[in-house]
């Protein structure tokens, strides 16, 4: 079957947390109708499955090291490669990709530094980050993007408000799970299992969750509850955060409650073994990919923040003040003591996800921006 368009997806890294996974979900949906290639600014991690997953779809992945725009993002660290002053300069990109691509999709703000290499193509941004007001050259960045982007997709209302401020035509298109959302029965309880999925970064709230586990330890033990940290490889003792976590567990004796797991490429299977997800990050962003995937499997979420777009407090999860370990401890204890509440909240979580996160419908929203059928609104 002849495919409609030649689409190039640019990204900071194909295997970088939720952003990388979201891009793969989108590419998988669109690869049936369009010819797709991917350009990554960082080389793939050989220990992760991302590059092989793209190869299975017949999607080539190219690596082009390049500095990012000089921005600071809420809730996530700056990209690790050097950032240039002002707009970037680097060796020319091989001309095969600009000559081949009809439309270019930039998967997040960091890779928009590649925009000058594609002067003729239709250019669409997926706004996956919230840019902080104290970012260097914030106004210049907004002007640069307004001049060169044809449209943007915001992954939520907060990102949309920033695009509106810059005058960039956009629409909200939520991230999606790999499969259409539906409720999956919870595992038998006890034990009640809480899951925390995160990269190893200080702002993700590992310390807050550990302190909450200590505060709620008596109740958690009484109900044989477990808190599973995914993304914490206990063998990486050279990593400062891993060392701090191991020292905390040894000092407090919480090894019977806190369980550590390394990175998993099979997030769905891991989440299905849980009863409830925890999102304790200090920024209070209750709309990230791990939340989307949890709700889509019928798992309630305890998260920090006030934005009720995904989590409706007291219905499909709980929203707590960021950085408050005592509130988080009370929430863990409440869920551990009432496992029947978890199933009701899980069914409501799946209903929320079905209304917001269908992968076919949401991929079509970004597709319409790339093809120019939907030009967004300013």
VEXTOR-411162 format. One record per residue (C-alpha): z, y, x. Coordinates in steps of 0.2 Angstrom, whole numbers. Layout:
N
Z / Y / X;
...
//
This chain:
378
0 / 0 / 0;
-5 / 17 / 7;
10 / 28 / 9;
11 / 46 / 3;
17 / 57 / 17;
22 / 56 / 35;
40 / 61 / 36;
50 / 64 / 52;
69 / 64 / 51;
78 / 73 / 65;
97 / 70 / 68;
110 / 73 / 81;
114 / 54 / 82;
108 / 39 / 72;
125 / 31 / 73;
136 / 45 / 72;
149 / 41 / 58;
145 / 46 / 40;
130 / 57 / 44;
121 / 43 / 53;
125 / 31 / 39;
119 / 43 / 26;
102 / 46 / 35;
99 / 27 / 35;
103 / 25 / 17;
90 / 39 / 13;
77 / 32 / 25;
79 / 15 / 18;
76 / 22 / 0;
60 / 32 / 5;
52 / 20 / 17;
44 / 11 / 3;
33 / 26 / -2;
32 / 36 / 14;
28 / 33 / 33;
44 / 38 / 42;
49 / 41 / 60;
66 / 46 / 67;
70 / 58 / 81;
88 / 57 / 88;
95 / 70 / 100;
108 / 57 / 107;
103 / 39 / 112;
109 / 26 / 101;
126 / 17 / 105;
120 / -1 / 110;
136 / -8 / 103;
131 / -2 / 86;
118 / -9 / 74;
109 / 7 / 69;
93 / 6 / 80;
91 / -13 / 75;
93 / -8 / 56;
79 / 5 / 58;
68 / -8 / 67;
70 / -20 / 53;
63 / -7 / 41;
48 / -4 / 53;
54 / 14 / 57;
52 / 20 / 75;
67 / 29 / 83;
63 / 42 / 97;
76 / 50 / 108;
75 / 68 / 114;
90 / 75 / 122;
92 / 93 / 117;
106 / 106 / 115;
112 / 110 / 98;
114 / 127 / 89;
131 / 135 / 95;
141 / 132 / 79;
159 / 126 / 75;
161 / 114 / 60;
176 / 112 / 48;
184 / 95 / 50;
173 / 88 / 64;
171 / 91 / 83;
157 / 100 / 91;
142 / 89 / 97;
146 / 83 / 114;
130 / 89 / 123;
129 / 106 / 130;
125 / 120 / 118;
113 / 134 / 124;
116 / 153 / 122;
106 / 159 / 107;
92 / 148 / 101;
88 / 133 / 112;
75 / 131 / 126;
71 / 114 / 133;
56 / 104 / 139;
43 / 103 / 126;
44 / 89 / 114;
30 / 76 / 116;
16 / 82 / 105;
13 / 66 / 96;
27 / 69 / 83;
23 / 87 / 79;
5 / 82 / 77;
10 / 67 / 66;
23 / 74 / 55;
18 / 82 / 38;
36 / 87 / 34;
52 / 87 / 44;
70 / 84 / 37;
85 / 90 / 48;
100 / 78 / 45;
113 / 91 / 48;
115 / 108 / 56;
116 / 102 / 74;
98 / 96 / 75;
91 / 112 / 68;
89 / 118 / 86;
73 / 107 / 85;
65 / 118 / 72;
54 / 128 / 84;
45 / 112 / 89;
38 / 111 / 71;
30 / 128 / 67;
17 / 121 / 55;
27 / 108 / 45;
37 / 109 / 29;
55 / 110 / 35;
70 / 104 / 25;
89 / 104 / 30;
102 / 92 / 23;
117 / 103 / 25;
130 / 90 / 29;
143 / 101 / 38;
153 / 117 / 33;
150 / 130 / 47;
166 / 140 / 51;
166 / 159 / 49;
172 / 160 / 68;
156 / 151 / 74;
147 / 160 / 88;
132 / 169 / 81;
135 / 164 / 63;
124 / 178 / 56;
110 / 175 / 68;
110 / 157 / 64;
109 / 161 / 45;
95 / 172 / 49;
86 / 159 / 59;
88 / 146 / 46;
82 / 158 / 32;
66 / 162 / 42;
61 / 144 / 46;
68 / 132 / 32;
58 / 130 / 16;
72 / 122 / 7;
89 / 113 / 9;
99 / 100 / 1;
118 / 102 / 0;
129 / 87 / 0;
142 / 96 / -11;
147 / 112 / -19;
155 / 119 / -3;
140 / 117 / 7;
129 / 124 / -7;
139 / 140 / -7;
136 / 143 / 11;
117 / 140 / 9;
118 / 153 / -5;
126 / 166 / 6;
112 / 164 / 18;
99 / 165 / 5;
92 / 148 / 8;
83 / 139 / -7;
93 / 123 / -10;
100 / 111 / -23;
115 / 99 / -22;
110 / 81 / -18;
125 / 70 / -15;
126 / 56 / -2;
124 / 39 / -9;
130 / 21 / -5;
118 / 8 / 1;
118 / -1 / -17;
120 / 7 / -34;
139 / 9 / -38;
148 / -4 / -48;
166 / -10 / -50;
171 / -24 / -39;
187 / -33 / -44;
201 / -30 / -32;
208 / -43 / -21;
224 / -52 / -27;
240 / -43 / -23;
252 / -43 / -15;
249 / -38 / -2;
242 / -21 / -7;
230 / -15 / 6;
226 / 3 / 10;
211 / 7 / 21;
208 / 21 / 32;
190 / 23 / 40;
188 / 36 / 53;
181 / 40 / 70;
194 / 43 / 84;
196 / 62 / 83;
213 / 71 / 82;
208 / 81 / 66;
205 / 65 / 56;
224 / 63 / 52;
229 / 47 / 61;
246 / 55 / 65;
249 / 61 / 48;
245 / 44 / 41;
256 / 35 / 54;
271 / 47 / 50;
268 / 44 / 31;
269 / 25 / 34;
285 / 27 / 44;
293 / 38 / 30;
287 / 25 / 16;
291 / 10 / 27;
305 / 3 / 16;
295 / 3 / 0;
279 / -3 / 9;
289 / -18 / 16;
297 / -22 / -1;
280 / -23 / -9;
271 / -32 / 7;
259 / -17 / 8;
248 / -15 / 23;
239 / 0 / 30;
223 / -4 / 39;
216 / 8 / 52;
197 / 5 / 55;
189 / 13 / 70;
204 / 11 / 81;
200 / -2 / 94;
217 / -7 / 102;
208 / -13 / 118;
203 / 5 / 122;
219 / 9 / 130;
211 / 22 / 141;
207 / 33 / 125;
221 / 46 / 123;
222 / 44 / 104;
222 / 25 / 105;
236 / 26 / 117;
246 / 37 / 106;
244 / 26 / 91;
250 / 10 / 101;
265 / 19 / 108;
270 / 25 / 91;
269 / 8 / 84;
279 / 0 / 98;
292 / 14 / 96;
294 / 13 / 77;
291 / -6 / 74;
277 / -3 / 61;
266 / -17 / 67;
270 / -27 / 51;
263 / -13 / 41;
250 / -4 / 51;
235 / -15 / 56;
222 / -9 / 68;
203 / -13 / 68;
188 / -8 / 79;
172 / 0 / 73;
164 / -10 / 59;
145 / -9 / 54;
149 / -19 / 38;
159 / -5 / 29;
156 / -12 / 12;
164 / -29 / 16;
179 / -21 / 24;
182 / -9 / 9;
180 / -23 / -3;
195 / -32 / 5;
206 / -16 / 2;
214 / -10 / -14;
214 / 9 / -11;
207 / 21 / 3;
216 / 34 / 12;
208 / 50 / 18;
222 / 60 / 27;
211 / 73 / 37;
218 / 90 / 41;
204 / 100 / 34;
206 / 93 / 16;
188 / 88 / 13;
188 / 75 / -1;
169 / 73 / -2;
164 / 64 / 13;
154 / 47 / 15;
169 / 36 / 16;
175 / 43 / -1;
158 / 41 / -9;
157 / 22 / -3;
175 / 19 / -9;
172 / 26 / -26;
156 / 17 / -27;
164 / 0 / -25;
178 / 4 / -37;
191 / 9 / -25;
203 / 23 / -29;
206 / 36 / -15;
221 / 46 / -9;
214 / 61 / 0;
219 / 78 / 5;
211 / 94 / -2;
209 / 103 / -19;
190 / 100 / -23;
189 / 89 / -38;
171 / 86 / -37;
173 / 67 / -33;
192 / 63 / -34;
200 / 68 / -51;
218 / 69 / -47;
228 / 56 / -57;
212 / 47 / -63;
202 / 39 / -49;
214 / 44 / -35;
226 / 57 / -29;
223 / 74 / -20;
237 / 80 / -9;
240 / 95 / 2;
233 / 93 / 20;
245 / 89 / 33;
259 / 84 / 22;
266 / 67 / 28;
279 / 67 / 14;
267 / 69 / 0;
256 / 56 / 8;
271 / 44 / 10;
276 / 46 / -9;
258 / 43 / -14;
257 / 27 / -3;
274 / 21 / -11;
268 / 25 / -29;
252 / 15 / -27;
261 / 0 / -18;
274 / -1 / -32;
261 / 0 / -46;
246 / -12 / -42;
241 / -12 / -60;
237 / 7 / -59;
225 / 3 / -44;
213 / -7 / -55;
213 / 6 / -69;
210 / 20 / -56;
197 / 9 / -48;
187 / 7 / -64;
187 / 25 / -66;
181 / 27 / -48;
166 / 17 / -51;
162 / 26 / -67;
163 / 43 / -57;
152 / 35 / -43;
139 / 29 / -56;
137 / 46 / -63;
135 / 55 / -46;
129 / 43 / -32;
115 / 32 / -37;
104 / 30 / -21;
87 / 30 / -30;
91 / 45 / -40;
98 / 55 / -26;
85 / 50 / -13;
72 / 56 / -26;
81 / 73 / -25;
78 / 75 / -6;
61 / 68 / -8;
56 / 81 / -20;
62 / 95 / -8;
52 / 87 / 6;
36 / 85 / -4;
38 / 103 / -11;
39 / 97 / -29;
56 / 105 / -30;
58 / 121 / -20;
77 / 123 / -24;
85 / 140 / -29;
92 / 153 / -18;
//
